[in-house]
């Protein structure tokens, strides 16, 4: 048996969804183990193009079970809308291929409301939230003030629990932010609608995963965002509110005893970032616009233009270490084909001192990129399917990154389609 995690090395949006979609043919189960609807995994296959926010990216593979683990911020409303969108494209989707942990906490309507209110209060000091309620949700979870999905099967208990939470939450809404309170009728209507739709999928997924593991099933753990957005090891406070690193996969999936035989880290051939915070290699002006347009760099969830810049090897090396990656997937190599010369950040200069170590978050504001320029290849590489079909300059670029981060690049993506991949 072989279990693997597919994780982001950088700020997120690295192409994890396309890698999960590619590799699920070799796995029996795909588990989302953290995060919620605040990020998007873009998948292109025979059914069409999809931006998945909560559904595991293995949902398109026949015979693969997809699970939302206890570590997920379970937004029942967005999940149901996503289920309907995917079904409308002809994808078979039901409890036979999607299950939700009874121990996953529900993201309730007030979480999104509070997220937007807090971002507005922060004004020019905002964190760049997607306003999907993620930070308020995880804050409530660690205060033990959330509702578990399994409580949907205990209506009287649920109603009493919601009443207690509503009283507490309305104090924050009205007295801290001056907002209108949430009414019990509106809350019960929301639960009756989306909770009832969700119930057929909810079960003891931990027990199911234990049985699957004992039977030798191969499990793929799918992460959201990347190492630089991890709550503990990312660029604080510009992080997500959960642990995006592979080490959290067994816990967030509901299978604490699982071992990871492999960790596949995903990174783009250049750097991108959605949201606020330090981004050392960021480009502005025409250079940024050209790269953004070539790569289609707009957030899958928000539609916001992504911040873009050259490959940051300092950050990528750090992310590779934090993820304990055993292999890497380099995506969007084809995007760089328009460049005659390709700058790569090989070190930082912090207060006049050069370093190749990723600094403490507070020091990043003083970091400047030190670039090395590599020759471009100046031709379309999207049709390449074998390593030797790439131009020498493109192979040199990949191998340069590989040496710098100290991890083998096994997969090289040259397009968004499932088969636009080179396996080394």
N, C-alpha and C positions, 0 to 999 in steps of 0.2 A: 504494500500500500504506500502511496505517496500523497502527502498533503502539501499544498502550496498556498502562499499568499501573493496577491498582486497588489502592489502598493505604489504610492506616489513618492518620488524622490524630492520634488521641489515644492512649489506653492499650490499644487493642484492643477487640474486641466492638462495633465501630461499625456493623456490617451489611454488611461487604464481600462475604460469601457471597451475600446476596440480590442485590447489585449485579452480581456476576459472573454469577449465574444469569440475571439480566435481560438483560445485554448480550451474552452469548455467542452469541445469535442473529446478531450482526453479525461474529463472528470464527470463524476456522477452527481455531485452536489455543488452548488454555489451559495455562499453565505455572505450577506452584508453584515458587518459586525459593529459598525459605528456610524455616526453622522445621521443626517436626515435629508430633507429636501432642499438643502442650501447649495448643493453643487450638482453638476450634470455630467453624466457619462454619455458621450456621443457614440452611437453604434450605427454602422451602415452594413446592411446585409440584404438578402433576397426579399425581405419584407418591406424594405425601405430605409429611411433615415430616422433615427430616434434619438431624443435627448432624455435619457433615464435619470430620474432624480432619487427615487426610492427603490424601484424594482431592481433586483440583481440582474446583471448583464447576461446571465445564462438563460434568461427567460425565453430566448429564441431557439434554443437547442432542444429538439425532441428527446424525451427520456431523462432530462436533467431536472433534479429537484432544486428549487430556489427558496432560500430561507432568509427572512429578516430576523436577526438575532436580538437578544435582550439589550444589546448596547446601542441599538438604533433609536433615534428620535422618531417615533412612529406617528407621522402626520396622516391620520386616516383619510382626511379630505383630499389631500394631494395624492395619496396613494390610490384612492378609488378613481380619481380623475385620470391618473396615469394608466390604471388597469383598463379603463374604458377606451382610452386613446390607442393602446396597444392592441386590444381586441378588435377595434375597428379596422385595423390593418390586416386582419386575418390570422393573428397569432393566437394559438390555443392557450388559454390561461384560466386556471381554476385551482381549487385545493389540491388537485392531483400533481401540480407542478409549482405551486407557490404556497408556502406556509409561513405563519407569523408567530413569533414567540409569545406565549402567554405572559411572559415576564418583561416584555418590552413596554415602556411607558408611553402613554398617549401624549402627543403634542396637542394641547388644547387651544381654542381660539384666542384666549388671552395671551398666549405666548407670542404670537405674531404681533398682536397689538402692542405689547410691552416692548418688543424689539424695535418697532418703529418709533415709539415715544422716546426711548433712550437714545437712539441715534439722533433724533431731533434735538434732544437736550444737549448732547455733546457738541453739536454744531460743527465747527471747524476742527474739533479734536475727535471726530467720529472714527470708529474702528473699521468702517467699510462693510458693515453687516449686509447680508442679502435680505434682511428683514423677514426671514422665514421662521423666526421664533426660536432659533437654536440655542442661543446663550441663555435666555430666560428659562427654556425647557431644562437644560442641564443644571442650571442653578437650582431649580425646583427639585430636580431629581436628587441632587446631593443634600437637599434639605428634607428629603423623604416626603415631598408634597406633590407627588404625581399619581396618576391613576394607571394601574397595570392593565394591559389588554385583557387579561384573564378575568378582570372584574366585570367585564361585559356580560358574563354568564351569571352574575349575582346581582340582579337589578336593584333590590332593596338596599343591599350593602353599598352599591355604586351610588345610588341617589343620596344616601346619607354622607358618603365620602365627598361627593361633589359639593354638597351644601357647605361642608366644613371648609373646603378649599376655596369656594367662591367667597365666603365671608372674609377670609384672609386676603385673597387676591384683590378684592375690591378696595380694601384699605390702601393698597399700593397704587391702584389705578386712580383713585379719587384724591387721596391726600398727598401723594408724591408728585403725580403728573397732572392732577386736575382734570382727568378724563372722566367720561361717563362710566358708570359701573356696568358690569355684565349682569344680565338678569338670569335667574334660574330657569325661566321658561325658554329663553334662547339657548341656554346651555344644554338643557334636556332635549330640545329639538335637534340640536347638532349631534348629540350622542345617539339619539334614536335613528337619525338618518345614516350617518357615516359609521357609527358603531355597529349597527345591525348588518350593514353591508360587509363589514370586516369580519364579523364573527365566524363565518364558515372557514376562514383561513387560519384562525387562531387555535393553537394547540400547544402541547408540551414538546417544543422542538428540541429541547435538550435530550429528552428520552429518545426521540427519533434519531438525533445525531449520534448518540451513543450506540444505538443498534446498527446504524449505517456504518459507523467506524468499526465496530466489532465484526461486521460482515465483509470488511475489506473495501468498502466504498471509498473512492478517491474524492477528497473534499478540496474545493478551491475557495479561499477566503478573499473577499473583495473589499478593498478599503475605499474611503472617500477622501478627497483632498490629498495633501502630501506632508512629508516630514517637517517642512518649514512652517506648516500650519498646525502641527501637533500641539496639544494643550501644554504639555510639559517640556518638549524639546524644540518647539517652534520659536518664531520671532515674537515673543511676548511684548505687548498684549494683543498683537495682530494675528491671533491664532483662531482656530475653531475652538469649540468647547468640549471636544472629545479627543481621544487618543487615536491618531491616524496611523500609528506605527504598527508594524507586523506583530510585535510582541503582545499587543492587546487582542489579537485575533481569537485566541482560544477563549478568553474571558467574555468578550463581546458577542461571540457567536453562541455561547451557551454550552461550550464543550471545553471546560477548563483543563482537562487532561490531555488535550490534543497537542501533538508535536508538529512543528513545521519542518518538513523535509527540504523545502525550497522556498525562497523569497525572491520574487521577480519584481525588481524595481523599475518603474517607468519614468523616463525623462525625455523631454523634447530635445531636438538638435539645436535649439536656441532657448532663451528664457522668456517665460511669460508669467504674469501675475495679475489676478483680479483682486481688488480691494486695496486697503491702505497699508502703510508701513514701509520700512526700508526695502529698497530694490536696487542694489548697487549698480547693476549693468543697464539700468533703464535708459532707453533712447527716447528722444523727443523730436518733434518736427517731421520733415520729409522722410528721414531714415526710418522713424518709427511707423509712419503711415504706410510706407512701402512694405515693410515686414508684416505689419498687421493685415494688410490686404492680401498679400501672398498666402499667409497662413490662415486667413479667415478667423482672426483672433477676436472673437466676441463671446462673452460668457454664455454658456449653454442654459443657465438658469435666468440670468438677469438681462442678457443682451448687451451688457456694458462692454465697451471696447477694453480689451485686455492691455495692460501695460506690457511692453515688449522690449527686448534687448538681446545682446549677444549671449552665448552660452557662458554661464557662470560656473566654472569648474570648482571654485572654492565652496560654494553652496551645494553643488551637486555631490562633491566628495563627502561633505558633512551629512547630507541626506542619505547617501548610500550607506554610511556607517551607522546612522541612527536606525535605519531599516534593517541592518544586518543582511543586506541583499546578497544573494548567491549568484545572481545573474541580472543583467539589465536589458530592457527594451528601449531602443532609441527611436522615437517617433518623429514624423514630419521631416525627415532628411530631405525629401523632395522640395520642400519649401525654399531651401537655401540655394536652389539651382540658379536663381537670378543674380546671385552675387559673384563678382569677379574676385574679390578678396573677402575673407570671412574672419572678423576679429573674434577672439576667444579670451575671456577673462581668466588668467592663470594664477593671479595673486591679488590680494588687496593691499592698499597702502593706507594704514591707519595712523594718523598723526605723524606722518613722515616715515613710519616704519613699515616695511613690506612683510607680509605674512601669507602663508597658504592655509592657515587654520581659520575656520569660521569663528568670528568673535562673539562675545557675549552680546545679547540684543542691544543693550544701551550704547555699545561702541559702534554699532552699524551706521549710525548717522554720520560718523566721521570717516567711514570707509570709502575709498576711491578704487576703481578698477584698474588693474595693470593688465594691459592687453598684449597678446601675441597674435599676429596675423597669419592665417593659413590661406593657401591658394584655393579659389573656388574651382568648380568643374564646368560651369557654364553650359550645361545641357540638361535636358529633361531626363530624370532617372526613374520616373513613375512606372515604367514598364519592366524594370529589373526585378527578377525573382531569384537570382542566384548571386552570390557574393562577387564572383568574377565578372558579372555583367555590369557592375558599377564602375565608373571611371576611377582611375588610380587616385585622383585627388579626393574623391568622395571616400574611398577606402582609407586613405591616409587620415582624413578628418575623423572618421569613426575610431580608428586605432589610436589617434592622439587622445581622444576623450577617454577611451578605455584605459590607457596607461595612466592618465592623470587621476582618475577616480579609483583605480585599483580594483576594478571589477569587470569581468568578461561581459561584453555586449553580445548577447546571443541572438537578439531579434533587432532587425533594422526595418522600420516601417517607411515605405515610400508612397503612401497614399492612405486614404481613410477606409477603403474597402477591405473586407475580411482577408482577401488573398493578396493584398498589396504589401507583401511582407517577404523579407529575406531572413532565413534561419541559418545562422553560422554554426 
